[in-house]
């Protein structure tokens, strides 16, 4: 959150407002609306924001939407998510990854998290550039590719929060979960390089070898750092029988590892995910009692739920910062099928190439395509764009695609699973992620 609060709101007051709103909307959704929690939070926050805008349009002298917008500007969404909440959410998700299943599926997971992201970025970027031209909207190819990088990674927070509430065969769940946890690193590198290219900074000697080299250094260094940090944390946990200290060690690990990754110029998200997988699979058997395991995993479950509530509340509220200019809507409508097609290409090509050596579950491409939900990471990247004549258009289109993805894909993914993934004679709860 921003250090300065021009509206006269302190940091603690701002945090109180966000948490009270999250609790109130969460309770309302649980008791009345009964949507999946994260989707319900986004829908209600979005509806409230649009309601404020409508009130301002009818009664402009009240200025309630402008007051809410000024308050929301105190929350730096990109900074809050990318350099704050993301580390905790990724670690909480990674704790539950089954390393045995992951090892069996590591080739398709890592292929889609790397090459798949590049395929999606290229397909979405070129298609959107062409459609923008057809609509008479000036959007250079370089900036269209930036949008491709922004919208290509599936959001692990959105994906896991949705899929863990529906029935998915174990191997297929592990594939979707693993890819969503690891594809952020490649997307962030592609985003950084393409933004530099779009604004003309340091791209004279750019080539694909540079991109591969950057990813190898950032991802490889992050994996080594995450493994080292995970080993140290497990060794420390093993030498204590105090549950509160064990929880504190994991908190220190997440914050310290993410900060150190930034200093060492390696991928913080990948480092945290690797450390989380290591601790989640090694600590319970080697260093923890059943009681401390229950407390530690319960603590991170609560952290995950609270931060998810806050995140999706903020995503819904961010519509206040999009502005009143809706000229981006035709391009946003076209971007939705483009996003889905780009996701399909990024999944189908690796699966087709690997299917000669590895058998995939029924409905793999379908679920990976439709279950590849976009979320807060895409919004944060769009908000983090440098000022340019195209930022407003890219931000508006990104926001519209994310809302569609979370609400429409999120609400229909269960039906897709029942229709295209599960066998007709399979009970709905067969192979759920809890059956590890």
C-alpha positions as CSV (number, residue, x, y, z in Angstrom):
1,X,0.0,0.0,0.0
2,X,1.1,3.5,-0.6
3,X,3.0,5.3,2.1
4,X,1.2,8.6,1.4
5,X,-2.5,8.9,2.0
6,X,-3.8,12.2,0.5
7,X,-7.4,11.4,1.4
8,X,-6.4,11.5,5.1
9,X,-6.6,7.7,5.6
10,X,-3.9,6.0,7.5
11,X,-2.4,2.6,6.6
12,X,-4.2,0.9,9.5
13,X,-7.5,2.6,8.6
14,X,-7.1,1.5,5.0
15,X,-6.4,-2.1,6.0
16,X,-9.4,-2.0,8.3
17,X,-11.7,-0.8,5.5
18,X,-10.5,-3.6,3.2
19,X,-10.8,-6.3,5.8
20,X,-14.2,-5.2,7.0
21,X,-15.5,-5.0,3.4
22,X,-14.0,-8.5,2.8
23,X,-15.6,-10.0,5.9
24,X,-19.0,-8.3,5.2
25,X,-19.1,-9.4,1.5
26,X,-17.8,-12.9,2.4
27,X,-20.6,-13.3,5.0
28,X,-23.2,-12.0,2.5
29,X,-22.1,-14.4,-0.2
30,X,-22.0,-17.4,2.2
31,X,-25.4,-16.7,3.7
32,X,-27.4,-15.3,0.7
33,X,-25.7,-15.4,-2.7
34,X,-23.9,-18.7,-2.3
35,X,-21.5,-18.4,-5.2
36,X,-18.0,-20.0,-4.9
37,X,-16.3,-17.7,-2.4
38,X,-13.7,-16.0,-4.7
39,X,-16.1,-15.5,-7.5
40,X,-18.8,-14.2,-5.2
41,X,-16.3,-11.7,-3.8
42,X,-15.4,-10.4,-7.2
43,X,-19.0,-10.2,-8.4
44,X,-20.2,-8.3,-5.4
45,X,-17.3,-5.9,-5.4
46,X,-17.8,-5.3,-9.1
47,X,-21.5,-4.7,-8.6
48,X,-20.8,-2.3,-5.7
49,X,-18.3,-0.4,-7.8
50,X,-20.6,-0.2,-10.8
51,X,-23.4,0.9,-8.4
52,X,-21.2,3.8,-7.2
53,X,-20.5,4.8,-10.7
54,X,-24.2,4.8,-11.6
55,X,-25.0,6.9,-8.5
56,X,-22.4,9.4,-9.6
57,X,-23.9,9.5,-13.1
58,X,-27.4,10.2,-11.8
59,X,-26.4,12.4,-8.8
60,X,-23.0,13.9,-9.7
61,X,-23.0,16.3,-6.8
62,X,-22.7,13.5,-4.3
63,X,-19.3,12.4,-5.7
64,X,-19.4,9.0,-3.9
65,X,-17.6,7.2,-6.7
66,X,-14.9,9.8,-6.8
67,X,-14.4,9.4,-3.1
68,X,-14.2,5.6,-3.4
69,X,-11.8,6.0,-6.3
70,X,-9.5,8.3,-4.3
71,X,-9.5,5.8,-1.5
72,X,-8.7,2.9,-3.8
73,X,-5.8,4.8,-5.3
74,X,-4.1,4.5,-1.9
75,X,-3.8,0.8,-2.6
76,X,-1.1,0.1,-5.1
77,X,-2.6,-3.1,-6.4
78,X,0.4,-4.1,-8.5
79,X,2.8,-3.6,-5.6
80,X,0.5,-5.2,-3.1
81,X,0.0,-8.3,-5.1
82,X,3.3,-8.8,-7.0
83,X,5.5,-7.8,-4.0
84,X,3.3,-8.8,-1.1
85,X,0.4,-11.1,-1.3
86,X,1.6,-13.3,-4.1
87,X,4.5,-14.9,-2.1
88,X,2.1,-16.0,0.6
89,X,-0.6,-17.3,-1.8
90,X,1.9,-19.2,-3.9
91,X,3.5,-20.8,-0.8
92,X,0.1,-21.8,0.6
93,X,-0.8,-23.4,-2.7
94,X,2.6,-25.2,-3.1
95,X,2.4,-26.8,0.3
96,X,-0.2,-29.2,-0.9
97,X,1.5,-30.3,-4.1
98,X,2.1,-34.0,-4.2
99,X,5.8,-34.3,-5.2
100,X,5.4,-37.9,-6.4
101,X,2.6,-37.0,-8.8
102,X,4.5,-33.9,-9.8
103,X,7.6,-35.8,-10.8
104,X,5.6,-38.1,-13.1
105,X,4.1,-35.0,-14.8
106,X,7.0,-32.6,-14.7
107,X,7.7,-32.7,-18.4
108,X,4.2,-31.6,-19.5
109,X,3.9,-29.2,-16.6
110,X,7.2,-27.4,-17.3
111,X,6.6,-27.5,-21.1
112,X,3.3,-25.7,-20.8
113,X,4.7,-23.3,-18.1
114,X,7.5,-22.2,-20.5
115,X,7.0,-22.9,-24.2
116,X,3.3,-22.8,-23.7
117,X,3.4,-19.3,-22.3
118,X,5.5,-18.1,-25.3
119,X,3.1,-19.8,-27.7
120,X,0.1,-18.1,-26.1
121,X,1.8,-14.7,-26.0
122,X,2.6,-14.9,-29.7
123,X,-0.8,-16.2,-30.7
124,X,-2.8,-13.7,-28.6
125,X,-0.6,-10.8,-29.4
126,X,-0.7,-11.2,-33.2
127,X,-4.4,-12.0,-33.3
128,X,-5.3,-9.0,-31.1
129,X,-3.1,-6.7,-33.3
130,X,-4.9,-7.9,-36.4
131,X,-8.3,-7.5,-34.9
132,X,-7.5,-4.0,-33.5
133,X,-6.6,-3.0,-37.1
134,X,-9.9,-4.4,-38.4
135,X,-11.7,-2.4,-35.7
136,X,-9.8,0.8,-36.6
137,X,-8.0,0.8,-33.2
138,X,-4.3,1.8,-33.4
139,X,-2.4,-0.8,-31.3
140,X,1.2,-1.5,-32.4
141,X,2.2,-5.1,-32.7
142,X,4.8,-4.6,-29.9
143,X,2.1,-3.5,-27.4
144,X,-0.3,-6.2,-28.6
145,X,2.4,-8.8,-27.7
146,X,2.8,-7.1,-24.3
147,X,-0.9,-7.8,-23.8
148,X,-0.3,-11.4,-24.9
149,X,2.3,-11.7,-22.1
150,X,0.0,-10.1,-19.6
151,X,-3.0,-12.4,-20.3
152,X,-1.1,-15.7,-21.0
153,X,-0.3,-16.9,-17.5
154,X,-3.1,-18.7,-15.7
155,X,-3.5,-17.3,-12.2
156,X,-2.5,-20.0,-9.6
157,X,-4.6,-18.2,-7.0
158,X,-7.8,-18.2,-9.1
159,X,-7.1,-21.7,-10.6
160,X,-6.5,-23.5,-7.3
161,X,-9.3,-21.7,-5.4
162,X,-11.8,-22.8,-8.1
163,X,-10.5,-26.3,-8.9
164,X,-10.1,-27.4,-5.3
165,X,-13.9,-27.1,-4.9
166,X,-14.7,-29.4,-7.9
167,X,-14.0,-33.0,-8.7
168,X,-10.9,-33.5,-10.9
169,X,-8.9,-36.7,-11.4
170,X,-5.8,-36.6,-9.4
171,X,-3.2,-36.5,-12.2
172,X,-5.2,-33.9,-14.1
173,X,-5.6,-31.7,-11.1
174,X,-1.8,-32.0,-10.5
175,X,-1.1,-30.9,-14.1
176,X,-3.3,-27.8,-13.9
177,X,-2.1,-26.9,-10.4
178,X,1.6,-27.4,-11.2
179,X,1.5,-25.4,-14.5
180,X,-0.4,-22.5,-12.9
181,X,2.2,-22.3,-10.1
182,X,5.2,-22.3,-12.4
183,X,4.1,-20.3,-15.5
184,X,4.3,-16.9,-13.7
185,X,8.1,-16.9,-13.9
186,X,8.2,-17.2,-17.7
187,X,5.3,-14.7,-18.1
188,X,7.1,-12.1,-16.0
189,X,10.3,-12.4,-18.0
190,X,8.4,-12.2,-21.3
191,X,6.4,-9.2,-19.9
192,X,9.6,-7.4,-18.9
193,X,11.4,-8.0,-22.2
194,X,8.4,-7.1,-24.4
195,X,7.7,-3.9,-22.5
196,X,11.3,-2.9,-22.9
197,X,10.9,-3.7,-26.6
198,X,7.7,-1.7,-26.9
199,X,9.1,1.4,-25.4
200,X,12.5,1.0,-27.2
201,X,14.7,0.4,-24.2
202,X,17.8,-1.8,-24.6
203,X,16.4,-3.9,-27.3
204,X,19.0,-3.4,-30.0
205,X,20.7,-6.7,-29.4
206,X,17.6,-8.6,-28.4
207,X,17.1,-12.1,-29.7
208,X,15.4,-15.3,-28.7
209,X,18.7,-16.5,-27.2
210,X,18.6,-13.6,-24.8
211,X,15.1,-14.5,-23.7
212,X,16.1,-18.2,-23.2
213,X,19.2,-17.1,-21.3
214,X,17.3,-14.8,-19.0
215,X,14.7,-17.5,-18.2
216,X,17.4,-20.1,-17.6
217,X,19.3,-17.8,-15.1
218,X,16.1,-16.5,-13.4
219,X,14.3,-19.9,-13.2
220,X,17.4,-22.0,-12.5
221,X,18.7,-19.7,-9.8
222,X,15.2,-19.6,-8.3
223,X,15.0,-23.4,-8.2
224,X,18.3,-23.7,-6.5
225,X,17.6,-20.9,-4.0
226,X,14.1,-22.4,-3.2
227,X,15.6,-25.9,-2.6
228,X,18.3,-24.4,-0.3
229,X,15.9,-22.3,1.7
230,X,13.5,-25.2,2.0
231,X,16.2,-27.5,3.3
232,X,17.3,-24.9,5.9
233,X,13.7,-24.4,7.0
234,X,13.1,-28.2,7.3
235,X,16.3,-28.6,9.3
236,X,15.2,-25.7,11.6
237,X,11.7,-27.1,12.1
238,X,13.2,-30.6,12.9
239,X,15.2,-29.1,15.8
240,X,12.2,-27.5,17.5
241,X,9.0,-28.9,19.0
242,X,7.3,-25.5,19.4
243,X,4.5,-25.1,17.0
244,X,4.4,-21.3,17.1
245,X,8.1,-21.2,16.1
246,X,7.6,-23.7,13.3
247,X,4.9,-21.4,11.9
248,X,7.2,-18.4,12.4
249,X,9.9,-20.2,10.5
250,X,7.7,-20.6,7.4
251,X,6.6,-17.0,7.6
252,X,10.2,-15.9,7.7
253,X,11.0,-18.2,4.8
254,X,8.4,-16.7,2.6
255,X,9.2,-13.1,3.2
256,X,12.9,-13.5,3.4
257,X,13.1,-15.7,0.3
258,X,11.0,-13.4,-1.8
259,X,13.0,-10.4,-0.8
260,X,16.3,-12.2,-1.4
261,X,15.2,-13.4,-4.8
262,X,14.6,-9.8,-5.9
263,X,18.1,-8.8,-4.8
264,X,19.6,-11.8,-6.6
265,X,17.6,-11.1,-9.7
266,X,16.0,-14.6,-9.8
267,X,12.3,-15.4,-9.9
268,X,10.7,-14.9,-6.5
269,X,7.5,-16.8,-7.5
270,X,9.4,-19.9,-8.6
271,X,11.7,-19.8,-5.5
272,X,8.7,-19.7,-3.2
273,X,6.8,-22.4,-5.0
274,X,9.9,-24.7,-4.9
275,X,10.4,-24.1,-1.2
276,X,6.7,-24.7,-0.5
277,X,6.7,-28.0,-2.4
278,X,9.8,-29.1,-0.6
279,X,8.5,-28.2,2.9
280,X,5.0,-29.6,2.2
281,X,6.5,-33.0,1.2
282,X,9.5,-33.3,3.5
283,X,8.6,-31.5,6.8
284,X,5.5,-33.6,7.8
285,X,7.4,-36.9,7.7
286,X,10.8,-35.8,8.9
287,X,10.4,-32.9,11.2
288,X,6.8,-32.5,12.5
289,X,4.4,-34.2,14.8
290,X,0.8,-34.7,13.6
291,X,-0.3,-31.9,15.9
292,X,2.2,-29.4,14.6
293,X,1.4,-30.5,11.0
294,X,-2.3,-29.8,11.6
295,X,-1.6,-26.4,13.1
296,X,0.9,-25.3,10.3
297,X,-1.2,-26.4,7.4
298,X,-4.3,-25.0,9.1
299,X,-2.5,-21.7,9.5
300,X,-1.6,-21.4,5.9
301,X,-5.1,-22.5,4.8
302,X,-6.5,-19.5,6.8
303,X,-3.9,-17.2,5.3
304,X,-4.8,-18.5,1.8
305,X,-8.5,-17.9,2.4
306,X,-8.1,-14.4,3.9
307,X,-5.8,-13.2,1.2
308,X,-8.0,-14.7,-1.5
309,X,-10.9,-12.8,-0.2
310,X,-9.0,-9.5,-0.1
311,X,-7.5,-10.1,-3.6
312,X,-10.8,-10.8,-5.3
313,X,-12.4,-7.9,-3.5
314,X,-9.7,-5.6,-4.9
315,X,-10.1,-7.0,-8.4
316,X,-13.8,-6.2,-8.4
317,X,-13.1,-2.7,-7.0
318,X,-10.4,-1.9,-9.5
319,X,-13.1,-1.1,-12.1
320,X,-13.3,2.3,-10.5
321,X,-9.7,3.0,-11.8
322,X,-10.4,1.8,-15.3
323,X,-12.1,5.2,-16.2
324,X,-15.3,6.1,-17.8
325,X,-14.1,5.7,-21.4
326,X,-15.5,2.5,-22.7
327,X,-14.1,2.7,-26.2
328,X,-12.1,-0.4,-25.5
329,X,-15.2,-2.6,-25.2
330,X,-15.3,-3.9,-28.8
331,X,-11.7,-4.9,-28.6
332,X,-12.3,-6.5,-25.2
333,X,-15.2,-8.5,-26.6
334,X,-12.9,-9.8,-29.4
335,X,-10.1,-10.5,-26.9
336,X,-12.1,-13.1,-25.0
337,X,-12.2,-15.7,-27.8
338,X,-8.6,-14.8,-28.7
339,X,-7.5,-15.5,-25.1
340,X,-9.3,-18.9,-25.2
341,X,-7.8,-19.8,-28.6
342,X,-4.3,-18.7,-27.4
343,X,-4.7,-20.9,-24.3
344,X,-5.9,-23.8,-26.4
345,X,-2.8,-23.5,-28.7
346,X,-0.5,-23.3,-25.7
347,X,-1.9,-26.5,-24.3
348,X,-2.7,-28.5,-27.4
349,X,0.7,-28.2,-29.1
350,X,2.8,-29.4,-26.0
351,X,0.3,-32.2,-25.4
352,X,0.4,-33.3,-29.0
353,X,4.2,-33.4,-29.0
354,X,4.4,-35.3,-25.7
355,X,1.5,-37.7,-26.3
356,X,3.8,-40.1,-28.2
357,X,5.7,-40.7,-25.0
358,X,3.2,-40.0,-22.3
359,X,-0.4,-40.9,-21.8
360,X,-2.7,-38.0,-20.9
361,X,-6.0,-38.2,-19.0
362,X,-9.3,-37.9,-20.8
363,X,-10.3,-34.2,-21.2
364,X,-6.8,-32.9,-20.5
365,X,-6.8,-30.3,-23.3
366,X,-10.4,-29.3,-22.5
367,X,-9.8,-28.8,-18.8
368,X,-6.4,-27.1,-19.2
369,X,-8.0,-24.7,-21.7
370,X,-11.2,-23.8,-19.9
371,X,-9.8,-24.2,-16.4
372,X,-6.9,-21.9,-17.2
373,X,-8.5,-19.0,-15.3
374,X,-6.8,-15.5,-15.4
375,X,-6.9,-13.3,-12.3
376,X,-5.1,-10.8,-10.2
377,X,-1.6,-11.3,-11.7
378,X,-2.8,-10.1,-15.1
379,X,-4.5,-7.0,-13.6
380,X,-1.4,-6.2,-11.6
381,X,0.8,-6.5,-14.7
382,X,-1.5,-4.2,-16.7
383,X,-1.5,-1.7,-13.9
384,X,2.3,-1.9,-13.7
385,X,2.7,-0.8,-17.4
386,X,4.7,2.4,-18.0
387,X,2.6,5.4,-19.1
388,X,1.9,5.2,-22.9
389,X,-0.9,6.1,-25.3
390,X,-1.9,2.4,-25.2
391,X,-1.9,1.7,-21.4
392,X,-5.6,2.6,-20.9
393,X,-6.7,0.3,-23.8
394,X,-4.6,-2.6,-22.6
395,X,-5.7,-2.1,-19.0
396,X,-9.4,-2.0,-20.0
397,X,-9.2,-5.1,-22.2
398,X,-7.2,-7.0,-19.5
399,X,-9.7,-6.2,-16.9
400,X,-12.6,-7.3,-19.0
401,X,-11.0,-10.6,-20.0
402,X,-10.1,-11.3,-16.3
403,X,-13.7,-10.7,-15.2
404,X,-15.0,-12.9,-17.9
405,X,-12.4,-15.6,-17.1
406,X,-13.1,-15.6,-13.3
407,X,-16.8,-15.4,-13.5
408,X,-17.8,-17.3,-16.6
409,X,-15.1,-19.9,-16.7
410,X,-15.1,-20.2,-12.9
411,X,-18.8,-20.8,-12.7
412,X,-18.9,-23.3,-15.6
413,X,-15.8,-25.3,-15.0
414,X,-17.7,-27.8,-12.9
415,X,-20.1,-28.5,-15.8
416,X,-17.1,-28.8,-18.2
417,X,-15.5,-31.4,-15.9
418,X,-18.8,-33.4,-15.7
419,X,-19.4,-33.2,-19.5
420,X,-15.9,-33.7,-20.9
421,X,-13.5,-34.9,-18.2
422,X,-15.2,-37.5,-16.0
423,X,-16.3,-40.8,-17.4
424,X,-20.1,-41.3,-17.5
425,X,-20.0,-44.0,-14.8
426,X,-17.7,-42.0,-12.5
427,X,-19.1,-40.6,-9.2
428,X,-18.6,-36.8,-9.0
429,X,-16.2,-37.0,-6.1
430,X,-13.9,-39.6,-7.6
431,X,-10.2,-38.5,-7.7
432,X,-10.6,-35.3,-5.9
433,X,-7.4,-33.4,-4.9
434,X,-7.9,-34.4,-1.3
435,X,-7.5,-38.0,-2.3
436,X,-3.7,-37.8,-2.4
